Amino acid sequence: MPPRPTNPAGRGHVVPIGGAEDKLLSCDILRRFAELAGHRAARIVVVPVASVDPGTPDRYRQVFGDLGVKHVAICDPRTRGEAEAAAAVFDGATGVFLTGGDQLRLSTILGGTAVARAIRSLNAAGAPVAGTSAGAAFLSEHMIAFGHEGATPRAGQATLAAGLGLTNRVMIDQHFRQRDRMGRLLSALAYNPFAIGLGIDEDTAAFIGPDDTLDVVGSGGITVVDASSLEHSGMASTAEGRPVELIGVRLHVLVHGSRFDLKSRRAEPTPVQELPQDD
């Protein structure tokens, strides 16, 4: 279950990013996250556990430093024992950033450890927690661990695992349009339509506030799959690998500036910019 807020203003933002976020030009997503964490007064902990690239920690330390963040710490346990002993690095942190890689590394190394409890406590106290790619998938209670690509949902296409549990309102799939993942998100929702599916494109993020309103930031789109009014799911009677029948699914495609209320399940379009008048 999501941690109970300990801050009168509510929990901190939960920020799933679809991967491949801009780190060189405008850096809109990372800049907004850094501002939520306190900007120049921020103390951000980067958690590169999902990655096996030794350059990942320094890459994000450099990016956040260029954005004006003076204090960037790294928490990179490689065993569950190390994760039980590494929680002190989160003392005084104002934001947490989980990198990409393999989400099963996050769940198997961090799940239920002191590091996971520290991240949950910080978010409950008001600190934003962001994750990109694999880090995004890990943020929710129900995580898509792995699966097959394709537009049509098929039985067995998605395998689920427990995530960090900062929210139970959404199920997240990343690199969505780039890796053709509509089918696996639909198949994951066919098991239990309680959650709202968020298919997040690369260089795109959902900033989920303490009021459970989602703001879209970035150059791509977020596909919102709302199965709350699902009339029929054929998952229970479909053979492995066969297409799954789904009736009554509602879908939205949101872009930069769009909003979505996870409680009312209502979308708001991007405000129309006033067009310049001809002379």
C-alpha positions, -999 to +999 in steps of 0.1 A: +000+000+000+012+036-006+027+052+025+005+074+047+014+111+042+033+125+072+033+160+058+002+183+062+006+193+026+005+157+015+030+133+000+056+144-025+052+141-062+056+107-079+073+112-113+074+083-137+095+091-168+093+071-200+131+069-205+156+087-227+147+121-211+165+151-224+198+156-205+215+181-229+192+208-241+161+222-223+161+194-197+124+202-190+117+171-170+148+169-149+147+207-143+111+205-130+120+176-108+150+195-094+128+225-087+103+203-068+132+190-047+144+225-038+165+235-067+198+250-054+189+239-019+180+204-030+197+173-017+190+146-044+199+110-039+204+091-072+197+054-071+213+036-101+206+001-089+187-009-121+217-001-143+249-021-149+265+009-167+293+022-144+289+056-159+253+061-149+259+077-114+283+103-127+261+111-157+232+121-134+255+138-109+267+160-138+232+167-151+217+177-118+248+197-110+244+216-143+208+224-133+221+241-101+217+212-076+247+215-053+242+183-033+239+150-052+245+117-034+246+082-049+230+051-033+240+020-053+237-012-032+243-043-052+230-069-027+201-069-003+226-068+026+241-036+012+205-022+008+198-029+045+229-009+054+227+020+030+197+040+042+217+067+061+225+084+027+188+095+026+190+115+058+182+151+049+174+142+013+148+164-005+144+142-036+151+107-049+158+097-085+158+061-097+176+055-130+168+031-158+180-004-165+162-036-153+132-031-130+137-066-116+171-055-102+152-028-083+125-051-069+148-080-060+176-059-045+156-031-028+121-046-022+113-045+015+148-033+026+158-002+046+165+017+014+130+011+001+115+021+035+136+053+035+124+062+000+088+056+010+092+076+042+107+106+023+079+106-002+053+104+026+070+134+042+067+155+010+099+147-010+094+140-048+105+106-061+112+102-098+121+072-118+131+069-155+125+038-176+129+008-152+128+033-124+094+045-136+080+010-136+091+003-101+074+034-085+039+018-085+025-010-063+019-033-093+049-034-116+052-048-151+083-069-146+087-079-183+067-089-213+064-091-251+059-062-275+029-058-299-003-039-302-027-067-294-031-080-258-023-117-255-025-141-225+008-143-208+021-112-226+029-093-193+044-106-161+037-086-130+057-082-098+055-060-067+069-025-070+079+002-045+042+010-039+043+049-039+009+047-056-016+020-063-037+041-087-015+035-118+003+007-136+032+021-157+048+010-190+078+029-203+093+035-238+057+031-248+053+042-284+089+035-293+087-002-282+051-009-292+039-018-258+001-012-260-006-049-259+013-057-228-002-028-209-037-039-219-029-075-209-016-063-175-048-044-169-069-073-180-058-092-149-072-065-126-088-033-141-086-014-108-054+006-118-051+031-146-026+022-172+000+049-181+019+042-213+047+068-212+067+077-243+104+085-241+113+121-230+079+124-214+069+123-177+038+122-155+041+145-125+016+130-101+009+155-073-003+149-038-039+155-050-035+126-075-037+150-104-012+141-132+006+168-153+023+158-185+057+172-193+079+164-223+081+160-260+061+128-264+027+115-252+012+095-224-014+070-233-039+067-205-058+033-205-089+034-182-104+000-177-126+009-148-158+005-169-145-028-184-175-048-195-157-080-203-122-095-200-114-128-217-081-132-198-094-161-175-105-182-205-078-174-231-050-199-239-014-188-235-003-166-264-038-161-278-054-126-282-074-115-252-109-100-257-115-067-239-147-047-241-154-013-226-118+001-223-115+039-224-083+056-238-068+091-238-036+104-254-022+133-234+007+156-244+027+184-227+004+206-207-024+180-204-038+170-170-056+139-157-073+134-124-066+099-112-096+101-087-123+113-111-106+098-141-112+129-161-087+144-186-081+181-193-066+191-227-036+214-231-047+250-228-051+266-262-024+292-267-036+326-280-027+328-317-010+359-329-032+383-349-025+393-384-017+430-389 
